[in-house]
Amino acid sequence: MTEPLLLKTIRGEHSDVRPIWLMRQAGRYLPEYRALRAEKGGFLDLVYDAEAAAEVTLQPIRRFGFDGAILFSDILIIPHAMGQNLEFLAGEGPRLSPRLLDSRLNALEAVPQRLEAVYRTVTRVAAELGPETCFLGFAGSPWTVATYMVNGEGSRDQAAVRQYAYMNEAAFGELIQRIIDLSVEYLSGQIKAGVHAVQLFDSWAGSLSPAQFEKWVIAPNAEIVAKLRGLHPDTPIIGFPKGAGEKLPAYARETGVDALGLDETIDPHWAAANLPKYLPVQGNLDPLALMAGGESLQKAVQEILDIFSDRPHIFNLGHGILQHTPIAHVEKLLTLVRGDN
Ligand code: CP3
């Protein structure tokens, strides 16, 4: 049986027609998502209801026919399974408690059943997806997950967490190791339940100095990649170290990811010149260009398609789709990328 186009591209095959999926494609810009979320209560009620979470995973596939379906879950399910309390406050983002700035990792009591619920979602989606769609699992990268666990909530520049990592290096290293180990188990569970490939989201990789980036971004991701390869040698891994900038070549080389996600601040010309020719890249349309639509969208899409035309390329945004993005602009994007308008 031939593999889905997106999966072949992550493995390094070149194709003129680019596979496309969008980060955060399962979410609030879709009216059918908002309706189901209102019916089920909160975000976590959706995530832990395998039937509902499978439905949300499939909603963007049914509507747009993307080449990839991303599992509907969240990177903060790992801290939740490690025993922190997790809440999503309307308009304010996630809150984890007790935060590790004023509590101890060892005081947390693990709740492994929380991961089991996600595997049940994967099994359901895998049974329903057509053979042309690649199913993507994911986890947050240890640094990004740790920033939320330590600070208890998001912050603009992660200053408190960066300072904590300098001042409590042993404790922070232990936390990173615990996240690495659980992430390997979690991603392996997703793979066993039926995902074809996985993505490591490192949303806050951009806030670290070069030495800290080596220590807290590259080394932990390299360990996850090596351990996961040992368990599942045929499952490719996409790394997405958002904000890594000129550290991307080192990240790609030293972690050994199969494909590299580029955020919208990366100049595609720079990427084409500085990343190995064989390395598949993913990205990197500005989410605001998609929201804006019109001629600037058309121009930005064409530029990305042209510059990455001679290497394996997965079309995506540079970060998650924004909530107020018009559905018609997503439809337009698909026709622009697939050339079937
Ligand atoms: O569609 C998909 O990509 C699949 C599911 C997914 C979600 N979150 C669903 C979600 C994925 C892959 C994520 C990743 C995630 N979660 C990241 C890494 C990628 C990124 O965007 O930087 C991070 C940092 C988180 C943590 C998180 N989850 C935050 C900061 C928030 C609140 C802010 C926001 O964007 O809403 C969430 C909530 C969340 N995760 C929602 C969704 C659909 C919104 C929940 C809702 O209000 O319904």
Boltz pocket constraint, residues with backbone or C-beta under 6 A from the ligand:
constraints:
  - pocket:
      binder: B
      contacts: [[A, 22], [A, 23], [A, 24], [A, 25], [A, 26], [A, 27], [A, 28], [A, 37], [A, 43], [A, 70], [A, 71], [A, 72], [A, 73], [A, 74], [A, 75], [A, 76], [A, 88], [A, 93], [A, 94], [A, 138], [A, 140], [A, 154], [A, 201], [A, 203], [A, 320]]
      max_distance: 6.0
